[in-house]
Amino acid sequence: MQLRPAARMARARGRGWGALLGALLLLGSLPALAQDRVPVRVGDHPTHGRLVFDWPAPPAFTVEQQGDRLVLRFPAGAAVDLAGARRPPRNMLAVTPAEGGIAIALKPGARARVFRIGNRLVVDALNPEGAAPPAVEEVRAAPSPAPASPAQARAAATAPRAAPASRPAAPPA
């Protein structure tokens, strides 16, 4: 059976839309190229400094340590936003982009600990061995004066409290 020219054109047009739809679906599934940049947070703790990478899905990564330099490498196309690490946390000197990932310069003697929690990648820079955590200034409340006798304590507990001062009425207009 021979198709008429109009039927052939309609069939070809249907194939064109199918090909376009398939190409759009393929483009939407490309990993990392269409992803947003991965934000980075920092935290300072008494025993370590911390970097946290908030990935949209559990990340694939490799870690290399060369002396006091730690390099994290991510899959091609991964974009990490280091704006949150402009001021590096405790025990880290710098956090900079590196080929295929980021580089972390550790303070001399600091030890790195890298682990994953769900979609987050965490890098801790632990205090050097034997280093004491920073001193925390202790603030104490001033002690309240003790009553002179038990009878005075009971009287103070049961005494009516002064009512708050009321505001004077507004003058009539």
Residue, then its C-alpha position, 0 to 999 in steps of 0.5 A: m500500500q502506497l502512502r499519499p504524500a500528505a500522510r508521509m509528511a505527517r509521519a515524518r513530522g511525528r518522528g521529528w518531534g520524537a527526536l527532539l523530545g529524546a534529545l531534550l531528555l538526554l540533555g536533562s540527564l547530563p550529570a554535574l554540567a547542569q548542577d548548581r555550585v556546591p556550597v561550602r560552610v566552615g566551623d570552628h570548634p575547640t579541638h578542630g576546624r571543619l569544612v562541610f561541602d553540601w552536595p545534592a547527592p552523595p559525592a564521589f571523591t578521592v583524597e591525597q595528602q602531601g605533608d601539610r597539604l590535602v587535595l580533594r578531587f571530585p568528578a569532572g564537571a563538579a563546581v564547588d563554591l568556596a565563598g563560604a571558606r574565604r576565612p579558613p577555619r581553625n588549623m587550616l591556612a587556606v582553602t583554594p581551587a586545585e585541578g579537579g577539586i580543592a586544596i587545603a593547606l593545614k597548619p603544621g602538625a594539624r591532622a586531617r579527618v575526612f568523612r561523609i555524612g549522607n550528602r555532606l562531605v566533612v573535612d576536619a583539621l584536628n589540633p596537633e598532638g599535645a596542643a591544648p584547646p584554647a582557653v575559654e573565658e569562664v563567666r560566673a553569675a554574681p552570687s545572690p546574698a543569703p538571708a540572715s536567718p531561716a525566718q527571714a528567708r520564709a518572710a522573703a519568699t511569702a512577701p507580696r511583690a510590688a506591683p509594676a508601676s502603672r502609666p499615668a492616664a493620658p490627659p483628656a483631649 
